[in-house]
C-alpha cells in the first residue's frame, strides 16, 4: 500500500472510532448527566428525544461499520471495494458534518470534530488510489 492510502485509512479509522463514541452517547447514554451536558439538554428533553437519539446513534454506528469494513477489505488487498466503502462511509460523515456546521454555527466545534478526520482520510485515500 502506498503511504497516502495508509494515511487515508488511518484518518478514516479515527472517524469510525469517533462515530462509535457518538453511537454510545446517543443510543446508550443519552439520558446520563454527562451526555445531557454535552448536548445541552434537560432530563425531560433527553427522555422525550430518546427514540430519535437511538435512531441517530445507530445511523452513526452503521457509518462507522461501513468505514471499518472498507478499511479491512482495502488492507486485505481489494483496494477498489475497500476504498469505495470508505469513500461512501467517510464521505457521508463529512457531508453530515457540513450540514451541522452550515445549519448551526454555534456547533462549529462538534461539526469540525465530526468532519475533519474523515475529510483528511477521503482526500489522502483519493490521492493514494489515483
Phi, psi and omega per residue, in radians:
X1 nan 2.497 3.088
X2 -1.291 2.826 -3.131
X3 -1.076 -0.686 -3.112
X4 -1.178 -0.616 3.077
X5 -1.115 -0.768 3.120
X6 -1.077 -0.785 3.102
X7 -1.034 -0.796 3.132
X8 -1.048 -0.767 -3.136
X9 -1.191 -0.612 3.109
X10 -1.139 -0.815 3.129
X11 -1.169 -0.601 3.053
X12 -1.124 -0.680 3.103
X13 -1.108 -0.703 3.077
X14 -1.033 -0.770 3.109
X15 -1.061 -0.727 3.132
X16 -1.103 -0.732 3.118
X17 -1.111 -0.770 3.107
X18 -1.004 -0.743 -3.095
X19 -1.300 -0.432 2.985
X20 -1.175 -0.686 3.097
X21 -1.157 -0.717 3.086
X22 -1.075 -0.726 3.049
X23 -0.960 -0.836 3.139
X24 -0.996 -0.857 -3.108
X25 -1.084 -0.802 -3.022
X26 -1.386 -0.614 -3.021
X27 -1.782 -0.360 -3.076
X28 -2.013 -0.799 -3.007
X29 -1.920 0.359 -3.002
X30 -0.921 -0.672 -3.072
X31 -1.619 0.010 3.139
X32 -1.206 2.700 -3.121
X33 -1.034 -0.711 -3.095
X34 -1.143 -0.798 -3.127
X35 -1.210 -0.672 3.089
X36 -1.080 -0.664 3.095
X37 -1.158 -0.680 3.130
X38 -1.085 -0.755 -3.080
X39 -1.647 -0.070 3.101
X40 1.197 0.710 -3.132
X41 -2.047 2.665 3.027
X42 -1.448 2.962 3.095
X43 -1.090 -0.725 3.116
X44 -1.091 -0.751 3.106
X45 -1.108 -0.740 3.138
X46 -1.115 -0.731 3.109
X47 -1.117 -0.710 -3.135
X48 -1.163 -0.677 -3.070
X49 -1.648 0.071 -3.088
X50 -0.951 -0.793 3.115
X51 -1.094 -0.653 3.105
X52 -1.166 -0.755 3.136
X53 -1.133 -0.667 3.101
X54 -1.030 -0.830 3.127
X55 -1.079 -0.819 -3.126
X56 -1.122 -0.656 3.109
X57 -1.093 -0.745 3.106
X58 -1.162 -0.616 3.028
X59 -0.978 -0.799 3.117
X60 -1.130 -0.683 3.100
X61 -1.103 -0.758 -3.122
X62 -1.134 -0.620 3.043
X63 -1.122 -0.757 3.116
X64 -1.068 -0.713 3.133
X65 -1.124 -0.751 -3.139
X66 -1.116 -0.659 3.082
X67 -1.136 -0.814 -3.114
X68 -1.091 -0.759 3.104
X69 -1.086 -0.729 3.096
X70 -1.049 -0.725 3.113
X71 -1.091 -0.806 -3.132
X72 -1.093 -0.796 -3.131
X73 -1.119 -0.748 3.116
X74 -1.120 -0.753 3.139
X75 -1.157 -0.492 3.120
X76 -1.375 -0.119 3.030
X77 2.055 -0.193 3.109
X78 -1.692 1.445 -3.054
X79 -1.120 -0.651 -3.080
X80 -1.111 -0.878 -3.130
X81 -1.195 -0.788 3.141
X82 -1.056 -0.821 3.133
X83 -1.109 -0.659 3.125
X84 -1.069 -0.788 3.113
X85 -1.117 -0.744 3.119
X86 -1.135 -0.777 3.116
X87 -1.044 -0.756 -3.127
X88 -1.153 -0.853 -3.117
X89 -1.187 -0.915 -3.099
X90 -1.213 -0.617 3.084
X91 -1.106 -0.672 3.077
X92 -1.129 -0.675 3.110
X93 -1.132 -0.755 3.095
X94 -1.053 -0.818 -3.130
X95 -1.067 -0.751 3.114
X96 -1.119 -0.676 3.086
X97 -1.115 -0.681 3.085
X98 -1.143 -0.696 3.090
X99 -1.049 -0.795 3.127
X100 -1.074 -0.812 -3.112
X101 -1.082 -0.794 -3.078
X102 -1.344 -0.423 -3.116
X103 -1.528 -0.380 -3.091
X104 -2.703 1.666 -3.096
X105 -1.056 -0.394 3.111
X106 -1.204 -0.239 3.131
X107 -1.763 0.433 -3.088
X108 -1.040 -0.755 -3.110
X109 -1.073 -0.943 3.117
X110 -1.117 -0.574 3.107
X111 -1.114 -0.743 -3.141
X112 -1.215 -0.634 3.059
X113 -1.060 -0.691 -3.116
X114 -1.267 -0.675 -2.955
X115 -1.777 -0.398 -3.063
X116 -1.200 -0.873 -3.138
X117 -1.023 -0.812 3.132
X118 -1.201 -0.521 3.089
X119 -1.106 -0.813 3.079
X120 -1.058 -0.751 3.141
X121 -1.062 -0.810 -3.128
X122 -1.127 -0.765 -3.135
X123 -1.125 -0.845 -3.128
X124 -1.098 -0.732 3.126
X125 -1.122 -0.728 3.119
X126 -1.069 -0.750 3.099
X127 -1.127 -0.714 -3.098
X128 -1.185 -0.635 -3.114
X129 -1.567 -0.183 3.137
X130 -1.233 nan nan
